[in-house]
């Protein structure tokens, strides 16, 4: 009965969250977790809302409640690492994600998260090296992997490895089909102004 009630509360929270009523969603999610402490979807959703509400410390505490047997445990562990970064605990965030990668060396999401932390801290060589490891795990890159090439392209451009950076940015474009959307616009913008900045292929850059 408690699990059933928790599921109803989770449903109400999801509806409230979609409609922008985060206060009600937080209340329903906490009640759902109180009734069913193993409700992994409620835990993950609550942590996500707390992060968006700029409460990363509370989010970390919630993510730590994720049952070890849940298939969502890896997601929660990665989000906890990103929340530590948002808390300004960069060294702890890197240590946390590095430990996850040591346990799960094929976890592309964890590698991407660590690369993003390095990139945000302007540690572009470390970021490029980490994205290298993530991309090496992908047998056949698809649309879902565009951001890895985009971010590696940024990191490589910042460390003056332009030919490789250009190849990455063009690969990201290849993975993002038309029509033009926000993601493709980001890549086109970075490629365009990088070409202009280096006085290369100016006609293409303007296009």
C-alpha positions in Angstrom: 0.0 0.0 0.0 2.8 2.4 0.8 4.5 1.7 -2.5 1.3 2.4 -4.3 0.8 5.6 -2.5 4.4 6.6 -3.3 3.8 5.9 -7.0 0.7 8.2 -6.9 2.7 10.9 -5.3 5.5 10.5 -7.8 2.9 10.9 -10.6 1.6 14.1 -9.0 5.2 15.4 -8.7 6.0 14.6 -12.3 2.9 16.5 -13.5 3.7 19.5 -11.3 7.3 19.5 -12.5 6.2 19.5 -16.1 3.9 22.5 -15.4 6.6 24.4 -13.6 5.2 23.9 -10.1 8.5 22.9 -8.5 7.4 23.6 -4.9 4.5 21.1 -5.1 6.8 18.6 -6.9 9.4 18.8 -4.1 6.7 18.2 -1.5 5.2 15.2 -3.3 8.7 13.7 -4.1 9.8 13.9 -0.5 6.6 12.3 0.7 7.0 9.6 -2.0 10.5 8.8 -0.8 9.4 8.8 2.8 6.8 6.1 2.0 9.1 4.2 -0.4 12.8 4.9 0.3 13.8 2.7 -2.7 11.8 4.7 -5.3 14.7 5.4 -7.6 12.8 7.6 -10.1 11.6 9.8 -7.3 15.1 10.1 -5.9 16.6 11.0 -9.3 13.9 13.5 -10.0 14.2 15.2 -6.6 17.9 15.5 -7.0 17.5 17.1 -10.4 15.0 19.6 -9.2 17.2 20.6 -6.3 20.1 21.1 -8.7 18.0 23.4 -10.9 16.9 25.2 -7.7 20.6 25.9 -7.0 20.7 23.6 -3.9 23.5 21.2 -5.0 24.4 20.2 -1.4 20.9 18.9 -0.8 21.0 17.3 -4.3 24.2 15.3 -3.3 22.5 14.1 -0.1 19.5 12.9 -2.2 21.6 11.2 -4.8 23.4 9.3 -2.1 20.1 7.7 -1.1 19.8 5.9 -4.5 19.7 2.1 -3.8 22.9 0.3 -4.8 20.8 -2.2 -6.7 19.0 0.3 -8.8 19.8 0.6 -12.5 19.7 4.4 -12.0 22.5 4.3 -9.4 25.2 5.1 -12.1 23.2 8.2 -13.2 22.8 9.3 -9.6 26.5 8.9 -8.9 27.5 11.0 -12.0 25.0 13.7 -11.0 26.4 13.8 -7.5 29.8 14.5 -9.0 28.5 17.3 -11.1 26.7 18.7 -8.0 30.0 18.7 -6.1 31.4 20.8 -8.9 28.5 23.2 -8.6 29.3 23.5 -4.9 32.8 24.7 -5.8 34.3 21.4 -4.6 36.2 20.8 -7.8 38.8 18.5 -6.4 36.2 16.3 -4.8 34.2 16.3 -8.0 37.2 15.1 -10.0 38.1 12.5 -7.4 34.5 11.3 -7.3 34.1 10.9 -11.1 37.6 9.5 -11.5 36.7 6.8 -8.9 33.5 6.0 -10.9 35.5 5.7 -14.1 38.0 3.4 -12.4 35.1 1.1 -11.4 33.4 1.5 -14.8 36.0 2.3 -17.5 33.5 2.0 -20.3 31.1 4.5 -18.8 31.0 7.1 -21.5 28.6 9.4 -19.6 31.0 9.5 -16.6 34.0 10.2 -18.9 32.0 13.0 -20.6 31.1 14.5 -17.3 34.7 14.6 -16.1 35.8 16.1 -19.5 33.1 18.8 -19.0 34.5 19.6 -15.6 38.0 20.0 -16.9 36.8 22.1 -19.7 34.8 24.4 -17.4 38.0 24.9 -15.4 39.9 25.7 -18.5 42.1 22.6 -18.1 41.8 22.0 -21.9 44.6 19.4 -22.2 43.0 17.2 -19.5 39.6 17.7 -21.1 40.8 16.7 -24.5 42.5 13.6 -23.1 39.3 12.6 -21.3 37.1 13.1 -24.4 39.6 11.0 -26.3 38.9 8.1 -23.9 35.1 8.6 -24.2 35.1 8.7 -28.0 37.4 5.6 -28.2 34.6 3.7 -26.5 32.1 4.4 -29.2 32.1 1.8 -32.0 29.9 3.8 -34.3 29.2 7.4 -33.4 25.7 8.6 -33.9 23.6 11.7 -33.3 23.7 11.3 -29.5 27.5 11.6 -29.6 27.7 15.0 -31.3 28.5 16.9 -28.1 31.6 14.8 -27.4 33.1 15.8 -30.7 32.0 19.4 -30.3 33.5 19.7 -26.8 36.7 17.9 -27.8 36.9 20.3 -30.7 36.7 23.3 -28.3 39.4 21.8 -26.1 41.7 21.1 -29.0 41.2 24.6 -30.4 42.1 26.1 -27.1 45.4 24.1 -27.0 46.3 25.2 -30.5 45.6 21.8 -32.2 43.4 23.4 -34.9 43.5 20.7 -37.6 42.2 18.2 -35.1 39.7 20.7 -33.7 38.3 21.4 -37.1 37.9 17.7 -37.8 36.0 17.3 -34.6 33.7 20.3 -35.3 33.0 19.0 -38.8 32.3 15.5 -37.4 29.8 17.1 -34.9 28.1 18.8 -37.8 28.0 15.5 -39.7 26.2 13.8 -36.8 23.6 16.7 -36.5 21.3 16.5 -39.5 19.4 19.4 -41.0 17.3 21.4 -40.3 19.2 23.9 -38.3 18.5 23.6 -34.6 20.1 25.0 -31.5 22.7 22.2 -31.3 23.8 22.6 -34.9 23.8 26.4 -34.5 26.3 26.1 -31.6 28.7 24.0 -33.8 28.4 26.3 -36.8 29.0 29.3 -34.7 32.2 27.9 -33.1 33.5 26.6 -36.4 32.7 29.9 -38.2 34.3 32.3 -35.8 37.3 30.0 -35.3 38.0 30.0 -39.0 37.6 33.8 -39.1 39.9 34.2 -36.1 42.6 32.3 -37.9 41.9 33.9 -41.3 41.1 30.6 -42.9 38.4 29.7 -45.5 36.7 33.1 -44.9 34.0 32.6 -47.5 32.9 29.4 -45.9 33.2 30.9 -42.4 30.8 33.8 -43.4 28.3 31.3 -44.8 
